[in-house]
Structure formats: C-alpha cells, structure tokens
Amino acid sequence: MAIQSSSAMLGIITLASQGLISLPDGIAMMLGAEIGTCTDTLVATVGRSRSAVRAGIFHLAFNF
C-alpha cells in the first residue's frame, strides 16, 4: 500500500529486470501497489451513500 505511483512501479520493474530484486518480491510489490491505489477511494467513501461505498468496494475487488 505504500507504493501508489506508476512511476515507482516503473522503477520496481527496472530493478526486477536488472536482477536487483527477485520475481516474488517484485510481484508482491506490484500487488501491494495495485491494492494501495484503492486506499484513497475507500477513505473517500467514509460517511458517503451506500452507492459510493459499493463503488469503492468494487474498485478494491477489481484491483485485487
């Protein structure tokens, strides 16, 4: 969840392609970044309508 930037993900891909991080580590970072982008959406749904919460949960499920 700490990495939410596509630029940072490009850096991770570069590190993995050069063998500086392992494939499992790179995959874990990628999944964390994908799910991390959902945190902003989920925080924004607090106190909103049921439809907004549903949209936030769908966003999380889609990225997961």
VOROZA-541223 format. One record per residue (C-alpha): residue in one letter; x, y, z. Coordinates in steps of 0.25 Angstrom, whole numbers, plus 5000, padded with zeros to 4 digits. Example, Ala and Ser with C-alpha at 12.3 -4.5 7.8 and 13.67 -1.06 7.14 Angstrom:
# residues 2
<"a", <5049, 4982, 5031>>
<"s", <5055, 4996, 5029>>
This chain:
# residues 64
<"m", <5000, 5000, 5000>>
<"a", <5012, 5009, 5001>>
<"i", <5015, 5010, 4987>>
<"q", <5003, 5016, 4979>>
<"s", <5011, 5023, 4968>>
<"s", <5012, 5017, 4954>>
<"s", <5026, 5024, 4953>>
<"a", <5030, 5016, 4965>>
<"m", <5025, 5003, 4959>>
<"l", <5033, 5006, 4947>>
<"g", <5045, 5007, 4956>>
<"i", <5042, 4993, 4962>>
<"i", <5040, 4987, 4948>>
<"t", <5054, 4993, 4945>>
<"l", <5060, 4987, 4957>>
<"a", <5054, 4973, 4955>>
<"s", <5059, 4973, 4940>>
<"q", <5073, 4976, 4945>>
<"g", <5072, 4965, 4955>>
<"l", <5073, 4974, 4967>>
<"i", <5060, 4969, 4973>>
<"s", <5054, 4955, 4972>>
<"l", <5042, 4952, 4964>>
<"p", <5034, 4948, 4976>>
<"d", <5038, 4961, 4983>>
<"g", <5034, 4969, 4970>>
<"i", <5020, 4962, 4969>>
<"a", <5018, 4965, 4984>>
<"m", <5021, 4980, 4982>>
<"m", <5012, 4981, 4969>>
<"l", <5000, 4975, 4976>>
<"g", <5002, 4984, 4988>>
<"a", <5003, 4996, 4979>>
<"e", <4990, 4991, 4972>>
<"i", <4983, 4990, 4985>>
<"g", <4989, 5002, 4990>>
<"t", <4982, 5011, 4980>>
<"c", <4969, 5006, 4986>>
<"t", <4972, 5013, 5000>>
<"d", <4969, 5027, 4995>>
<"t", <4956, 5022, 4989>>
<"l", <4952, 5014, 5002>>
<"v", <4955, 5026, 5011>>
<"a", <4947, 5035, 5002>>
<"t", <4935, 5026, 5004>>
<"v", <4934, 5028, 5019>>
<"g", <4921, 5035, 5022>>
<"r", <4916, 5034, 5008>>
<"s", <4904, 5028, 5002>>
<"r", <4902, 5013, 5000>>
<"s", <4905, 5014, 4985>>
<"a", <4918, 5021, 4988>>
<"v", <4923, 5010, 4997>>
<"r", <4919, 5000, 4987>>
<"a", <4927, 5007, 4977>>
<"g", <4939, 5007, 4986>>
<"i", <4938, 4992, 4989>>
<"f", <4936, 4989, 4974>>
<"h", <4949, 4997, 4972>>
<"l", <4956, 4989, 4982>>
<"a", <4951, 4975, 4977>>
<"f", <4954, 4979, 4963>>
<"n", <4969, 4982, 4966>>
<"f", <4970, 4970, 4975>>
